[in-house]
Amino acid sequence: MRIAARHAARQAVRAAALVLLLAPIVSRPAAVQAQGGRCAPPVRIENKSFRQLDPPARLSYVWVDDIGSKFLGGFDPFDIYVVTGQAYAPFQAPSGPLERGAFLRLTQDAYNVRRHGPMRVMPQNRATARLDFANGKNRFFLKVVDVQTSYVGNDVAVVQLCW
């Protein structure tokens, strides 16, 4: 009888320790769990251009379509794509200008290139716009931090890579 009582007490202690260990993970809000925990610093990408993402998203680039800024502020909806290379980088430079037609031709049926998206960014969803993608066995998501429009200068999308 004493052996059974000791065994039950050990099991209860183990269960309590497991609950204490898992409580911070389980009690986190679902949105925090789904988002992952780490993000790279935000990067600025001008409209109609591409830019290479920093590690750990190896061989990954972001392309931002034309952001049509409006006269009194705001912007028209535009697309953002993530492009990943399988064996080598899909673009020869780390960043540069690229019109929509050229982007679509370069990424449409290329052997090495995988195009993810589009992520449609609109004034009403820019705070929640998100594009999930995989690069090899790693999963990432790209989120829009801000859209900075300029009637005279270049419009810019500020994006952040998270994993």
N, C-alpha and C positions, 0 to 999 in steps of 0.2 A: 504494500500500500504506500509506503514511504517513497519507494522508487517511482511510482506513478505520479505522486504529488510533486516530486522534484522535477520530473520530466515535464509536467504541465506548467510548473513555474518557469522553467527554462524557455519553453515555447512562448509563454506570455511575455517574458522579457525580450525575446527575439522579435516578436510581433510589434511590441511597443517601440523598439529601436528602429525597426523598418518604417513604421509610421512616422517617427520623428525625422528619419532620413529623407523620406519621400514627400513630406508635407510641403516644403518650399516649392518643389517642382509641380506637384499636383495643384496647389492653390494658386499658381500664376494664372492670370487671365488667359483665355484661349487665344486672343489676338496676339499676345506676347509670345506664346508658344509657337503659333503659326508663323510669326515673322522671323523667327530665329533670333539669335542674340547678337550678332556682330554685323557691323556695316563699315564700309570704307568711307573716307571723307567724301562729301559731295563734290561733283565736278561740273564745270560749265561747258556746254556744247552749243556752239552757234548753229543757227538754223541752216539747213541744206549742207550739213557737214557730218563727218564721222570722227570718232575718237576711240582709241584703245582703252579698255578697262584695265585697271591695276590688278595685280595678283590679289587673290587666288584665282580669278577668272581668266585663266591662261587662254590666249588666242581668241579673246572676245572683244568685240567692238560695239559701239552704240552709234546708230545713225539717226539724226533728227531731220525730219521733213521741214518744208517751208512753214514758218510760223507767221501767219498773216496777221500782223498787228493792226489794230483799228485806230482810227484818228483820235478818238477821245479815251483811249485805253482799252484794255482787253485784247482778245485775239480770237481768230477763227480756229476751229478744231484742226489738229495736225497729228501725224503719226510718228511714233518712235519704234525702231526695230533694234534688236540685238542680233549680231551676226557672229557665229562662232566658226573657227577653223578646226578641221579634224586633225590634220598632220602638220599644217603650217598656217601662218597668218593669212586671213582672207584679203587683207590690203597690205601693200608694200610699205606704207608710211604709218606712223602712229596716229596721225590726225591729218585732216585736210578737208577742203570743200568737195562736195559731191552732189550733183543735181539728182532729182528723183528718177528720171529716166535712166541715167547711167547706173545708179544704185540698183534699180530693179534688173537691168541687164546683167550686171556683174554677179548678182546673188541668186538669180532665178534657177538655173540648172547647173550650177558649178559643182564639180566633183568634190571639192574640199570644203564647201561652204554650207552651213546650215543657218537659215534665216528664221528667227523667232519673232512673232508678232504679226500684225502691228498692235501696239498699245495706242489706242486713240485717246488723245489728251484734249479735253474740253474745259472751258472755264469752270463749269460746275463740278468736274471730277478731278481736277488737278491735284487736290490734296490726297486723293485715294487711288490715283492711277498707279497700276502695278503690272509688271510683266515678269512672269515666272519662266525660267529657262534652265536647261541642264547643259553642262559642259563636261563630257566624259561621265564619270560617276558622281560628280558634284552638282548640287542643286543651288541655284541662286534666284534672286529676284531683283529687279530694277524698279525703283520708285521715283516719282517726280517730286522734287523738293520745292521747286519754284519755276515759274515762267516769267522771264523779264523781257518785256517788249519795249521797243524804241521806235518811234515813228520815223526818225532820221537814220539811226545806226542799225546795228545788227541785233536781231532778237536772239535770246539765249534761253535754253532749257537747262535747269540745274537738276541733275539726277544723282542718285545714290545707289550703289551696289551693296546688297545685303546677302547674307548666307546663314 
